[in-house]
Amino acid sequence: MQDWSGLILVAVIGLVFVVLFSITSSGSEKKLMDSGVLPPADKTTDADIQRLVASGHKVWAIKRYRQLHGVSLKEAKDKVEAMQS
């Protein structure tokens, strides 16, 4: 029988990392929404996305673009990067 303890340990560490990332990500989203920087997902417009890009929140602009237009990550990234020029 093989020793699975190493694999189990890696899986547990990975799970802990995913949970912690999820908690901190949702916390930063709420913080940005409370400060007025990030609009709610259901009320985001293209003008909001342009404002996010201009204020240096590229990752959030990509996320909101994907939510608004239902496109792939690559397409959203390309569109948001085109807004930067």
N, C-alpha and C positions, 0 to 999 in steps of 0.2 A: 504494500500500500504506500502511495506517495505521501509526502509531507505537504499538506495544503496550508499550513499555518502562515507561510510567507504571503501566499496569494490572498488569503483571507485578510491579513493585516493591511495589504495594499488596498483591497476593496473597501475596508472600513475607513482608512485614511481618505480615500477618494470620496466616499460618501460624506464624511465630515466636511471636507473642503467644499463640496457642492452645496451642502446645507448652509454653511457659513457665507458663501458667496451669494446665495439666494437672499439671505437675511440682510446682508449689507447692501445689496443691489436695490431691494425694495425700500430700504431705509433711505438711500440716497435719492431715489425717485420721489418719495414722499417729501423729502426735504426740499428738493428742487420745485416740486409742485406748490408747496406751501409758500415758498419765496416768490412765486410768480414767474420763475424762469421757464418751467416746463408746463405746458398746457395738459389738461387731462386727455387721455388717449381718444376718447369719444368726441372731443371738441377741437381737435387739432386741425388746422388748416395749412395750406401750402405756405401762407405768409408766416405762420408760426414756425414752420420748418426752416424757412429762410432766416428768420430771426435767431433760431438755435444755431444755425451754421455760422452766422455773423458773430455770435457771442462765444464761439469756440466750443460749443457742445455738439460736436460732429457725431459722436456715438448715439446720443439721444435723438439727433435729427434723423439718422439712419433708421433707428428703431421706430420713431413716429411715422416716417415715410412709408415703411413697410406696413405698419398698421393701417395707415390711411389709404394706401393704394393696393395693398394685397400683392406685393411683388416679392421677388426673391431678394436675399441679402445682397447678392452681387449687383442686381439692378438698382436697388436702393442706394448702395454705396456709390455706384457710378453717378447716379442722379445728384446725390448730395455733394459729391466732389465737383461736379460740373457747376453747382451753385457757388462754390468757393472761388471760381475764376472770375 
